[in-house]
Amino acid sequence: MIDRRLKIAILGYLWAALALDLAILVMAWFAPGTWFQLFHRLSPAGLETALLRRAAGQWAAFALAQAIAIWRWRKEPVWLAVAAGGRFSDLFTDLSYVVAVPSLTPLGWACLLPPPLLNLAGVVILLRGFRQASGTTAISAIRSARSPSSSAVPPSS
């Protein structure tokens, strides 16, 4: 059973992350010039637009996983772990982008610096929810899924 405050944190985080991922997906795919002007005060040249649209594909995948998690996590808590995995991977892409980018506007810094910390907080919230809902850890769930003899996830002690 998940504590009420954690349920609120899970839903708040998932909805906020879904809204953000959809917003940046739309901007990156349909208005890449706006992205580069807002965050870098530059116009895209060369492969920048293609790479930004590639990132938009990742944001689409995150949005899909988060939407499914919002819909299914109460009956299938493993979706919390799936969403946490997406957020965990995005933590590294966010850090890489901020470190590698040649220039950022003040808005770029304000929008792109907090996400790694927010993703880390989201991973903790989602995995804590998964653990409380399923009575197991993510590692034991993975081990159990790999084991051909078990069909259910055993609770951890």
C-alpha positions in Angstrom: 0.0 0.0 0.0 1.3 3.4 -1.0 1.2 6.3 1.5 -1.2 9.1 0.5 1.5 11.8 0.2 3.6 9.6 -2.0 0.6 8.9 -4.3 0.2 12.7 -4.6 3.9 13.1 -5.4 3.8 10.3 -8.0 0.8 11.7 -9.8 2.1 15.3 -9.6 5.5 14.3 -10.9 4.1 12.1 -13.7 1.7 14.7 -14.9 4.3 17.5 -14.8 6.9 15.4 -16.6 4.3 14.3 -19.2 3.3 18.0 -19.8 7.0 19.1 -20.1 8.0 16.3 -22.4 5.0 16.9 -24.7 5.8 20.7 -24.8 9.5 20.2 -25.6 8.6 17.5 -28.1 6.3 19.8 -30.0 8.8 22.7 -29.9 11.7 20.6 -30.9 9.9 18.9 -33.8 7.7 21.7 -35.1 9.6 24.8 -34.2 13.3 24.0 -33.8 14.3 27.5 -34.7 12.3 28.7 -31.6 14.3 26.2 -29.4 17.6 27.6 -30.6 16.5 31.2 -30.3 15.1 30.8 -26.8 17.8 28.7 -25.3 20.9 29.7 -27.3 20.0 32.9 -29.2 21.3 31.2 -32.3 19.9 29.9 -35.5 20.3 26.2 -36.2 22.9 25.2 -38.8 23.9 21.9 -40.1 22.7 18.8 -38.2 21.5 20.6 -35.1 17.9 20.4 -36.2 18.2 16.7 -37.0 19.8 16.0 -33.6 17.1 18.1 -31.8 14.4 16.1 -33.6 16.2 12.9 -32.6 15.9 14.1 -29.0 12.3 14.8 -29.6 11.8 11.1 -30.4 13.2 10.3 -26.9 10.8 12.8 -25.3 8.0 11.1 -27.2 9.1 7.8 -25.7 9.3 9.3 -22.2 5.8 10.9 -22.6 4.4 7.5 -23.8 5.9 5.6 -20.8 4.7 8.3 -18.4 1.2 8.3 -19.9 1.0 4.5 -19.5 2.3 4.8 -16.0 -0.4 7.4 -15.1 -3.0 5.0 -16.5 -1.7 1.7 -15.2 0.6 2.1 -12.1 -2.1 1.3 -9.5 -2.7 -2.1 -11.1 0.7 -2.7 -12.5 3.3 -0.9 -10.3 6.1 -1.9 -12.6 5.1 1.1 -14.8 6.5 3.3 -12.1 9.9 1.5 -12.5 9.6 1.9 -16.3 9.0 5.7 -16.0 11.8 5.9 -13.5 14.2 4.3 -16.0 13.2 6.9 -18.6 13.8 9.8 -16.2 17.1 8.2 -15.0 18.4 8.1 -18.6 17.2 11.6 -19.2 19.3 12.8 -16.2 22.4 12.0 -18.2 21.3 13.5 -21.5 20.4 16.7 -19.6 23.8 16.9 -18.0 25.6 16.1 -21.2 23.7 18.8 -23.1 24.4 21.5 -20.5 28.1 20.6 -20.4 28.6 20.3 -24.2 26.5 23.2 -25.5 28.6 26.2 -26.5 26.2 28.9 -25.4 23.0 29.3 -23.3 20.8 32.3 -22.8 19.7 33.1 -19.2 16.4 31.4 -20.1 18.4 28.4 -21.4 20.3 28.2 -18.1 17.0 28.5 -16.1 15.2 25.9 -18.1 18.0 23.4 -18.7 20.0 23.4 -15.4 17.2 22.2 -13.0 16.0 19.1 -15.0 18.8 16.7 -13.9 18.0 17.4 -10.3 14.2 17.1 -11.0 14.8 13.8 -12.8 16.8 12.5 -9.9 14.0 13.5 -7.5 11.5 11.8 -9.9 13.5 8.6 -10.0 13.5 8.5 -6.2 9.7 9.2 -5.9 8.8 6.7 -8.6 11.0 3.9 -7.3 9.8 4.5 -3.8 6.3 4.2 -5.1 7.1 1.0 -7.0 8.7 -0.5 -3.9 5.7 0.3 -1.6 3.2 -0.8 -4.2 4.8 -4.1 -5.1 6.6 -4.9 -1.9 9.8 -5.4 -3.8 12.9 -3.6 -5.2 13.5 -2.9 -8.8 16.5 -5.2 -8.8 14.6 -8.2 -7.4 11.8 -7.6 -9.9 14.4 -7.7 -12.8 15.9 -10.9 -11.3 12.5 -12.4 -10.9 11.5 -11.5 -14.5 14.7 -13.2 -15.8 14.0 -16.4 -13.8 12.1 -18.9 -15.9 10.7 -20.7 -12.8 9.0 -17.7 -11.2 5.9 -16.0 -12.5 5.4 -13.4 -9.7 7.7 -10.9 -8.1 8.6 -12.1 -4.5 8.4 -9.5 -1.8 11.7 -8.3 -0.3 12.3 -8.7 3.4 
